Amino acid sequence: MGDRDKALNERSRYLARQDRLRRLLHRISADALLVSHLPNVRYLCGFSGSAGLLLIQADDATFFTDTRYTIQAKNEISGATVRIAKKGLLNAAGELLRARRSLRRLAYSPAQVTVAQKQALDSAIARKVRWIDDLSSVEKLRATKDQGEVSILREAAAIVSKTFERTRRILHPGIAELDVAGEIERDFKRQGAEGPSFDTIVASGERSAWPHAHPSAKKVATNELVVLDHGAILRGYCSDMTRTVFVGKAPRRVKSLYRAVQDALEAGKAAAKPGAKSQDVDAAARNVLRRAGLGRYFTHSTGHGIGLEIHEAPRIGKGDETVLVEGMVVTVEPGVYIEGLGGIRIEDDIVITARGAEELTTAPRNLIEL
Amino acid sequence: MGDRDKALNERSRYLARQDRLRRLLHRISADALLVSHLPNVRYLCGFSGSAGLLLIQADDATFFTDTRYTIQAKNEISGATVRIAKKGLLNAAGELLRARRSLRRLAYSPAQVTVAQKQALDSAIARKVRWIDDLSSVEKLRATKDQGEVSILREAAAIVSKTFERTRRILHPGIAELDVAGEIERDFKRQGAEGPSFDTIVASGERSAWPHAHPSAKKVATNELVVLDHGAILRGYCSDMTRTVFVGKAPRRVKSLYRAVQDALEAGKAAAKPGAKSQDVDAAARNVLRRAGLGRYFTHSTGHGIGLEIHEAPRIGKGDETVLVEGMVVTVEPGVYIEGLGGIRIEDDIVITARGAEELTTAPRNLIEL
């Protein structure tokens, strides 16, 4: 495919997304949507920088950025008119809105706009508009991935799976958690990823019982569990995989805990298919641990969507009634955390297919004793 | 110093900061301040996690977090009462505020609270309160560092200076930008840093003309400029240093551009001293480039404060009248960006001293030809 064809393809992808969005906006009678959350901006027009604002109207889209991004916007933006704002993005968007007096009902996302930003917009618009909650319209679209997105997510997952094969070879007693994390993140970049999709977790020994432990200068020691929770960003898309290894020969108690978590993982993945609800996947994993008498040690939800963000819709948790559909990409990550003993978590990324789910992360899931 | 002495020291540091803050709040007649921005929370009570809220009142301080951080809060928090929120942090803070009816004028930072958060707070408080802008009180305090902070910032700067010495040895034609970034970030962690203070920039050839280019799979080639903009986080504090090198023998044009940027850097640093204004530092650097006929290629401000955040007060830019005082730590980073040719930026971190400024980053500033 030539560069020109590729550019046209990009353009039609963004225009198609904007049109799907317009149908959602029509339902809430919005004349326009102001998109301020950067992953949403990227999804709708391709911009990957750190200062951008997108205004979606009935028949066009306008992208605002500042002078730092003039060249980058020219290269990246597709399906929107670019305006370089001299006196602030909000001000530029507000001035455009002021001029288009037919725009009365403006949708926005109250969770993604600060009080100060809203005040600045109101003062730039300088006329009465009706602000309405966009009901997470863009997030709803983003929850279901198209084929192009799934194939990037598959590549991002392959990167972390491959890195893990290398990590298990360098993990040895005496290496600092921070060193392991540094090696992992370098390996992501070596494979062409932009970097880690979140701060890599390497937690050994008692620290493995903290679900959100940051890697420390602590050295990995013999007879310890080590939780590795990590993922790569590739062309904006995130992978997220956890593996837990044992340094030394695992005692029976650790083996039986590990087996329970692995069974919970497999049960969760088996429950994931079109038509099932998010809460069914959570319940399937949770029930395995509950039946093993470990329910109280599983202190978080079973998973979450991944895509342009490391946590996005749908949430895979108790009480979540989202119906899974083909193209959703989610994590399944049961775990147990026992103070004093340590933690075990195993996590895969899966994509919902026509009949079930396909694993994107492929590193071995059985207990590895190093 | 024993563990107990250390803990008492920490406690008095946080209490002193809270008291300085109360004097600022008194000026705006605030009964309490709700601190939601995490670097501000960390500055005032030591919490380094990702879910925390701090309420500063006239005679006490209350810290709210969720169940994931019970253990961590116990270990980290000093100078505040810890409350573990079961149904959301905003809800817990709102309930406490509801009960204390004497609190009427509540300060907050409109730029750090979303519209949705404010709505949630109002509904939990369930009585009329007067919200007032805190006028960036915490940021104002944070702009001037104490000796303990300066010494951590000095260490964080030493890490990036040392990493650069290693980077110049591994930079060679054929290595991918991403690979260089991976090596740099691994080296930060090897030296005990938590990680990079922002996504490391390695931009070569034409890409060096994009001030915010992310590293790509592009390989560094002979006769190219390479901009390396990077920094480490150490115990929460950020360093930020840019060096530009030439791969091969630099042509005259590049040498003369480089000299102009280096002169601008030195002029900026020389203008930084107690009593000078931010804009004076900016003007000193900018005038050098302007006199060299390069004014239009210097498209951003000259610098910014660094500390618990990579960009914080004061901004070193046109029209900024902040008076510099001893203990402020800022970057000075002039640059020129010429489409087709490439970019050159050189950046140091400096601390304002009693009589002038001291450089924290120390890597060589002359043009390095590799």
Interface residues (C-beta under 8 A of the other chain):
Chain A: S48 G49 S50 T67 R68 Y69 I71 Q72 P110 A111 Q112 V113 T114 V115 A116 Q117 K118 Q119 L178 D179 A181 G182 E183 E185 R186 D187 F188 K189 R190 G192 A193 E194 G195 D199 W210 P211 H212 H214 P215 A217 T299 H300
Chain B: G49 S50 T67 R68 Y69 I71 Q72 P110 A111 Q112 V113 T114 V115 A116 Q117 K118 Q119 A176 L178 D179 A181 G182 E183 E185 R186 D187 F188 K189 R190 G192 E194 G195 D199 A209 W210 P211 H212 A213 H214 P215 A217 T299 H300 E339
